[in-house]
Amino acid sequence: MTVNLWRKIAARYRNEPAVIGYDLLNEPIAHYFDTASLNPKLEPLYRRIVSGIREVDRNHIIFLGGAQWDTNFKIFGRPFDPKLAYTFHKYWMTVNQDAIQEYLTFRDEYNVPIWMGESERIPMSGSILFGNYSKLITSAGVSGPTKNLMRLHVLFR
């Protein structure tokens, strides 16, 4: 069912230049579920969904989020599609490189783009914390919502 749904969405938007890509699952597998059983099933599910999308759309980026609120990249193996980007969420963090290093290591090991899709709601104007946050992800070469700190959503017609 999930594969068919994503295939239909991709068929509808395959030629739509305003669509950046498809973010398949938001924050899959919460930490309070049976992570030992469910985590090994997430990447195979992603593979099936991506395969279904690629039947109709070989162009758009596909965003894969890690397990446990998009934080756990240990569930991923080597990238299995040339147009994957990996998204992570980071809340309640000390604003330093150690807080995002595991994602930078993943990016560098596999030469893939990463996106910091969600983080703290930080006051914008004159905020030292916001300035530090922006500097951190910019200096690390991470894409993310540095201006409005809101997740980019594509609105379906």
C-alpha positions in Angstrom: 0.0 0.0 0.0 2.7 2.5 0.9 4.7 1.6 -2.2 1.6 2.1 -4.4 0.8 5.4 -2.7 4.3 6.8 -3.3 4.3 5.5 -6.9 1.1 7.4 -7.6 2.4 10.5 -6.0 5.6 10.3 -8.0 3.6 9.7 -11.2 1.6 12.8 -10.6 4.7 15.0 -9.8 7.4 13.5 -12.0 7.5 16.4 -14.4 6.8 19.1 -11.8 9.9 21.3 -11.4 8.6 22.9 -8.2 8.9 19.6 -6.4 12.4 19.2 -5.0 11.9 15.6 -3.9 10.0 13.1 -1.9 10.4 12.8 1.9 9.2 9.3 2.4 8.6 8.9 6.2 8.7 11.6 8.8 10.4 10.4 12.0 9.9 6.6 11.6 10.1 4.2 14.5 9.9 6.1 17.8 12.3 5.0 20.5 9.6 3.5 22.6 8.7 0.9 19.9 10.5 -2.4 19.5 13.5 -0.9 17.8 15.5 -4.1 17.8 12.8 -5.7 15.6 11.7 -2.7 13.6 15.0 -0.9 12.8 16.4 -3.7 10.5 13.1 -3.4 8.5 13.3 0.3 7.7 15.9 0.4 5.0 14.3 -2.6 3.1 11.0 -0.7 3.3 12.8 2.4 1.9 14.3 0.3 -0.9 10.8 -1.0 -1.9 9.3 2.5 -1.9 12.2 4.0 -3.9 12.0 1.1 -6.4 8.3 1.9 -6.9 9.0 5.6 -7.3 11.7 4.9 -9.8 9.3 3.0 -12.0 7.7 6.4 -12.8 10.1 9.1 -11.7 13.9 8.7 -12.2 14.5 12.4 -11.7 13.6 13.7 -8.3 15.6 13.4 -5.1 14.3 11.0 -2.4 14.9 12.0 1.2 15.4 9.1 3.7 15.1 9.9 7.4 16.8 7.8 10.1 15.0 5.8 12.7 14.1 7.2 16.1 12.8 10.6 15.1 15.1 10.8 12.1 18.2 10.6 14.3 19.5 7.1 13.8 21.6 6.6 10.7 23.0 3.3 11.9 20.1 1.6 10.1 21.5 2.7 6.7 23.9 0.8 4.5 25.5 2.0 1.3 23.3 4.3 -0.7 21.2 2.2 -3.2 20.1 5.0 -5.5 22.1 7.9 -7.0 19.5 10.5 -6.1 19.2 9.9 -2.3 19.5 12.6 0.3 19.5 11.7 4.0 17.6 13.9 6.5 18.1 14.1 10.2 16.4 16.0 13.0 18.3 17.5 16.0 16.6 18.9 19.1 18.0 19.7 22.5 21.5 19.9 21.3 24.6 21.7 22.3 25.4 23.9 19.3 28.8 22.4 18.3 30.1 20.0 15.7 30.0 17.0 18.0 26.2 17.2 18.0 26.1 16.6 14.2 29.3 14.7 13.7 27.8 11.3 13.1 25.8 12.7 10.2 28.8 14.5 8.7 30.7 11.2 9.0 27.9 9.4 7.1 27.9 12.1 4.5 31.6 12.0 3.9 31.8 8.2 4.0 29.2 7.8 1.3 29.5 11.1 -0.5 25.8 11.9 -0.2 23.9 15.0 0.7 22.4 15.4 4.1 19.6 17.8 5.2 18.9 19.0 8.8 15.2 19.0 8.4 14.1 20.0 11.9 15.7 21.5 14.9 15.0 23.8 17.9 12.7 26.7 17.5 15.3 29.4 18.0 14.5 33.1 18.2 15.6 34.8 15.0 16.5 38.4 15.5 19.6 39.2 17.5 19.9 35.7 18.9 23.4 34.5 19.6 22.1 30.9 19.6 20.6 31.3 16.1 23.9 32.8 14.9 25.9 29.9 16.3 23.4 27.4 14.9 23.6 29.0 11.4 27.4 29.1 11.5 27.6 25.4 12.6 25.5 23.9 9.8 26.9 26.3 7.2 30.5 25.7 8.1 29.9 21.9 8.1 28.3 22.1 4.6 25.0 20.9 5.8 21.8 22.0 4.1 19.0 23.0 6.4 16.4 25.6 7.3 18.7 28.4 8.5 16.4 31.3 7.9 13.0 30.3 9.1 13.8 27.1 10.8 10.8 25.5 9.3 10.7 22.3 7.3 10.2 22.8 3.6 7.0 21.2 2.5 5.7 20.8 -1.0 2.1 21.7 -1.2 0.1 19.2 -3.3 -2.4 20.7 -5.7 
